[in-house]
């Protein structure tokens, strides 16, 4: 159920890419511009010398209630639909290499369509340099703060749990057993990537769930392809114009491809759950049901933590982490924690499926 929750969580991201994020410029509703202008005038008059108006309360805000024309714009939805349709047609009718890069071709088609419709902006591409080198600790030198270290440790625990689910999903897709040694190597690589990312002035790197879905879509399972992709990314990192070009790609284009890739992650979770014994062991259905429900809490009710201590927010705002904890605890409660080696292996596989 952990992998299923990962897929569902990513689906929300892909859908928001298409229609617009819940907050910000593309939020479903906006403040009435006339009301906002009135509040600005009142604020200015209240602060003027000799004004009889009372001071405007701090952080006074207007409630957004007008439909935002930028949300679910039909042009953007049409581009996302074009990307999705292109991926489907290429995957269905193309053969060999062309079929394997159906997602990439769909994104390119969406980018061309966005350019023709005037949605894609190339200003950053024109301003970016052709070649540049990223220097270690160029932005700032390391700061050893116990509070920040503890916070990042908690965040990385969440990342490790999510990465574990992705490794298991990849093992299922590639028909390769992910044992403890393989899992350890994967997590160590994640940690090394995080360290290198910090040295070169960026956020911690994690295993990208999108790529898990990409493996299922393309059917390409070779590690050498990943190595080649890594080399290309290093080269592109030295070419700011290419980075700016990728950044200029509208999110609606990525949303169309995201529906396929993220949905594949969820489908993999469902496929793994199909191997769980629900008929003989009736507790397994309850474990899956409760863990998925707990994992959905941050997605459906993102403000559920507003009255809880702020220190635990990084832990409980991840549906993946909540689903993982619920799965393990429920499995221990219903199926027990004591077993011989063979039974322990079966229980571990069952817990991974949950």
N, C-alpha and C positions, 0 to 999 in steps of 0.2 A: 504493500500500500504506500510505502515511502516513495517509490518511483512514480506511482500514479499521482501522488500529491505534487511531486516535482513537475510532472507534465501539466497538471491542471494549473499550477501556479504560473508556469510559463505561458500557458494559453491566455491568461489574463493580460500578461505583458503584450503579447501579440495583438490581442483585440484592442488594447489601448493604443497601440501604434497605428492601428487603422482608423479608429474613430476619434481618439483624443484622450489625453490623460484626465483623471478625475479633477485635478487641480491645475492651475496655470492658464496659459493663453488659450488652450483648447478645452477647458472645462465645459461641461454641458450647459452651465448657466453663468451669466456675468452680471455685474452690477449695472443698473440703469445709468448710462453716461450722464443724463441730466441730473440725476440725484447725486452722482459723484461730484459734478461741477458745483452744485448747490452747497454740498458739504465743504468743498474747498473754499468757496467764497465766504461762508459763515466762519470757517476757521481763520481766514485772513482778517475779516472784520472784527472778530472777537479779540484778536491780538493787537489791533490798532489803538493808538493813544486816544483816550476819551471815549472809547467804545462802551456802550451800555449793554452789549451782549455778554452773557456769561462765558467763561472760558470753556472751550470744547473739551469734554472728557478725553483723557489719554486713551489711545488705541480705539477710539470710536470708529466703528466700521459699518458699512451698509451690507445688507444681505443680498447675495446674487440671486436673482429670480427671473432674469430675461434669458430666453434661449440664445446660446452663443452661436453665431453663424459659422464660426470656425470648427465647431464640433460636428462630427459625422458629415463633413462636407462631401457632397456626392462626387465631386471630382476626385477627391482622395480615395473614397470608397471604390470608385471605378478603377483607379490605378491598382489598388490592392487586389481587386477581383481579376484584373488583367494578368497580374503576376501569378496569382493562384491558378488561373486557367492555363497560362503558358506552361507552368510547371507540370500540370496534369497532362497536357497534350504531349509535351516533350517526353515525359516519363512513359507515356502509353505507346507512342508511335515511333519514337527514335530508338536507335540501337547503339550498343557499345559505349564509346566515350561520350558521345552527345547525350545519351540518356543518363549517364552518370553525373553530368554537370547540369542537370535540369534545373536545379535550384539557382545556380549561378546565372544561367541563361535567362531564367525568369526574372531575376533581379535586374539584369542588364536591360531586358525589354521594358521593365517597369521604369528604370532610370531614363531610357530614351523617351518613353511616353510622358514622363514627368517634365522632361526638358521641353518637349514640343508643346506642352500645355502651360509652360511658364511657371511651373511649381518649383523647379529646381533652381537654386541660387548659386552662382559660381563666383561670388565676390571674394570669398575666402581663398578660393583656388588662385585667383589673380594676385592676391596679396602675399601668398605663401612663397617661400624660397624654394629653389629647385633642390638644393642639397643642404643638409644641416646635420650636425652631430650632437647627440644628447650626451652630456657629460655627467658623470656620477656626482650626486649631491649638489647639483647645480642650483636647485631652488633653496635648499636649506640643509644643514648638517643634522645628524641624528640628535634627538632630545630624549633622554632617559627619564621618563616620568612614570612613577609606579601606577598612577591611576590610568594613564593612557595605555600602558603595557597590559594592565589587567583587562581593560576594555577590548583591546585588540585581540587578546587571548580568547576572550569569550566569543568575539566575532569569528575567529579562526576555527573555534570548535564547531560553530554552526556551519562554516564552509566545509570542514572535514566531513561532517555528517552528510551534507549535500553531495560532496564528491564521492563518498562511499556509495550512495545510491546510484550515481552515474556510472561508477565502475562496474557495479553489479548489472546495470542495464546493458552496458557495452558487452559484458561477458555473455549475457543472454543473446544479444544480437549476433555476436561473432562465434557462438558455440564454443566458447573458451571458458574453462572453469576459473573463477576468480577466487584463489585461495588466500590464506592470510599473508603469504609472502608477496603475492602480486598486489594485494591491497596495500601492504606496507610500502612497496616501491612507488605506487601511485600517489600515496599521501606524502611521501618524502619529496617526490617531484613537485607536487603542489607547494610544499613548503619552500623548496628551492626557488620556484618561480616567484613566490611572494617576496623572498629575500632580494632577488635580483630586481624585481619591480620597485621595491623601496629604494634600492641604491640608485636606480635611474629615474627617480622623481615621479613615480606614478603610484596608483593605488595597488593594493595587494591583488595579485593574479589568482584566479581560480579556474578550475576546469569548467568550460562553458557548456551548459546543458544543451544549447542550441546545436552543438556539434554532435551530440548523441543522436538527436533526431536526424541529422544530416547523414549519419552512417546508415540508418535504416532506410532513408529515402534513396540514396545513391547505391547502396550495396557494396561500397568500397570499404574494405576492412583492413587494408594494409597499413602497418605502422610507418612504412617508408613514405607514404603519402603525407602523413602528419609531419614527418621530419622535413619533407620538401616544403610543406606549407609554412612551417616555422622559419625556414631559411628565407622564404619569400617575404614573410612578415618583418624579419630583421632588415632586409633590404629596403622594403617599403617604409620602415621607420626612419630611414635616412633620407627619404624623399618627402618633404612636407607637402608638396603639391598633391601627391597621391593621397596622403592622409586627409588633406582638405577636401579632395574630390569624394572620398568615401564619406566624410562627415556631411557633405552637402546632399547626400542621398536622402530624400524625404522618408520619414518613418513609415508612411503608408506603404512604400515599396517593401520595406522590411517586414511590415505586418502581414502582407500577403504571403511571403515566404515563411514567416513565423508560424502561421496557422498549420502549415504542413510539418515543419520541423518539430514544433512543440507538441503537436498532436501525436507525432510518432513516439515521443517519450511517454506520453500517457498511454498510448496503445501498447507499448512494451510493458508498462506496469500491469495492464490488464492481462496481457499474455502470461506474465509470470504468475499472477494470481490464479490463472486457470489451472495451474499445477498444484494448487493448495488443496488439501483434503478437507472439503466442506461437508461431505456426506457422512463420513464416519465420526469426525471430530466436529461437533456442532459449535464448539467454542471458537473455532477459527473464523467463522462468519462474524461473530460478535467482535473479535479482535480487529478484523478488517473494517467493520462498520464504524466502530468507535474511533479508531485511529484516523480514518479518513475524515470523520466528522470533526475531530479535534484539529486536524490539519487545515480544515476549511475556515476555522474561526478567524484568523488574521485576514483572509481574503474577503470574507463576507462582512465581517464587523471589524474593520481596521482600528476603530477607536475603543475596542474592548479593554485596552490596558490603561485608559486615562486616569483611573483611580488607583492604579498599582504603583509600587515604588519605581522611580525612574531608572534605578540601577539595573533592574531586571528586564527593561524594555528590549535591549539587544537580543535577549534570549527568547522572549515570548512572542516577538513580532515575526518570527519565521515559522510559517506553517509546516515547513519541512522538518524543522527541529521538533516541534510539538508532536507531529505525526510519528517521528522516530522514537521519541521518549514514550509516547503512548503505546506504540507497537511492542517495544521491549518489555515495558512494565506489564502490559496486559498478557503478553505471551508467558511471562514468568508467573503471573497470577493464575491463569487458566491451565497452562500446560506444565507448570512446575519448572524448577531450576536445577534439580538433581537428576542426573542421568549418566549412564556409562558412555564410553567414548563414541560408540556407534550411534547411540541415541542422541548424544550431544551434537554430532555432525548433522543428523536429521533435523534437530531443533534449530541449529544455526541456519540451515538452508531455509527452514520454514520461517524463521525470523526475518531473513533477508527478503523472502517473498512478501512478508507483511510490510 
